[in-house]
Amino acid sequence: MRIFLAPMEGVIDHHFRTLYSAIGGVDICVSEFIRVNDVAVSKKVFLRDCPELQHASFHQQRFSATPNGTPLRVQLLGSNPETIAASAVTAVNLGASAIDLNFGCPAKTVNKSRGGAVLLKDPQLVGEIVRQVRAAVPSERPVTAKIRLGFEDRSLYMDNALAIAEGGATELCVHARSRADGYHPPAYWSYIKKIVEEVSLPVIANGEVWTVDDWRRCREQTGCQDVMLGRGLIACPDLALQIKAAAAGQRYQAMSWSAVMQLLNQFYCDTKAAYPSRFLGNRVKQWLFYLQMHYPEAKVLFETIKRYRQAQEFEAVLGLPLASAAYE
Ligand SMILES: Cc1cc2nc3c(=O)[nH]c(=O)nc-3n(C[C@H](O)[C@H](O)[C@H](O)COP(=O)(O)O)c2cc1C
């Protein structure tokens, strides 16, 4: 069984990938989407968005990975097969462990410029993008795809899955909802099972796995061994470890709030220098927004700090008295 850390634009960046791969349980990370227009993406953009690529050559396998060696796949989004393929080659030459193609983003601005979920209306184009990227990227580097079940409805889910398989993809991640379904529960896991039965590709199940019980039901209903976790893992930092323990039949002591506080503390320190001071603490507030779904303490902390702007304020509640002097 493999557990993937989902790509989440504006949420799961390299800071989060580093933190989460260190917590454990995550086997593979996927970058936030990188947009490809009619010009291929430059090295500079890849290195900015996926700093893990800078260290690709330090890892034994010589591919992009977080500092503890968890492989990073680079996700591309666009509709021009030639420039996506050229961008994929650049990413692979920089050391991307795999290329993932985004056919699921629901954002209006992205869909308007023919990227993400809107492409699911055109399985032929989806297949062509996969085919050209597969042809351009050395065969030892996986080319994978991530789809939703459709755009306005779920009628083309199988056509898209088949087109991706015929295009030569290595594996397929399915977020079990159409764009029209948004992020509203439920996720329609039974569609994933049909894909698993029809398509000869390894399939990764995704959508609405918040607990070990959700994972059990998802596995039963999809038949998938592999799962991708997004919001559930952000809300519960050791969910991947809990699932791994459950899969191995081992007892597991869930992460305490004080352990989460240490992670928050670490995250604050990791991110504070990365943003202009007017955004100080925003990443911690964003994470707390998700954590409060799992930890009541996070709700209290969120209410306390939501209007904070000053380093001393944050650092006092996060237990960082020494850091404040250095930062001011
Ligand atoms: C804020 C946000 C940003 C996302 N960004 C991406 C992205 O860049 N690429 C992508 O393939 N999916 C993206 N997704 C979708 C997630 O990867 C995932 O498919 C979805 O959240 C369902 O999984 P979950 O229920 O485990 O969160 C995003 C989702 C959210 C909520």
The ligand as an ORCA input file, in Angstrom:
! r2SCAN-3c Opt
* xyz 0 1
  C      -7.193     24.166     -1.602
  C      -7.058     22.995     -2.554
  C      -6.090     23.032     -3.541
  C      -5.964     21.950     -4.438
  N      -4.971     21.981     -5.396
  C      -4.811     20.913     -6.227
  C      -3.735     20.876     -7.174
  O      -2.895     21.785     -7.277
  N      -3.658     19.782     -7.984
  C      -4.545     18.743     -7.895
  O      -4.428     17.769     -8.647
  N      -5.519     18.737     -6.985
  C      -5.678     19.789     -6.163
  N      -6.661     19.763     -5.207
  C      -7.491     18.548     -5.042
  C      -6.866     17.610     -4.000
  O      -5.622     17.123     -4.452
  C      -7.792     16.406     -3.753
  O      -8.022     15.755     -4.982
  C      -9.130     16.817     -3.145
  O      -8.947     17.728     -2.086
  C      -9.905     15.589     -2.639
  O      -9.151     14.880     -1.702
  P      -9.381     15.038     -0.107
  O     -10.842     14.778      0.143
  O      -8.472     13.996      0.484
  O      -9.023     16.447      0.246
  C      -6.826     20.826     -4.329
  C      -7.796     20.814     -3.311
  C      -7.929     21.871     -2.429
  C      -8.972     21.807     -1.344
*
